[in-house]
Amino acid sequence: MAEGPTSMLDKLVGWCFTILLGSMALYGAVLLIQCIWPWLVVGLAVVGAVILGGWVVMRWRRW
């Protein structure tokens, strides 16, 4: 069944709920990043050290 045209108030309420849900999702994402931030930094440091070590060994073996 096709619905009739929606009122301006219905559109406003819809937009308000959309903004509310978006802000809740953003808040949850920020909390998640705050919780895993130290482990993320340590993991990136380890990966960077392994890549740098591999690059140094490859350069050293060529000479």
HELIX and SHEET records of a PDB file:
HELIX    1   1 MET A    8  ARG A   62  1                                  55    
END                                                                             
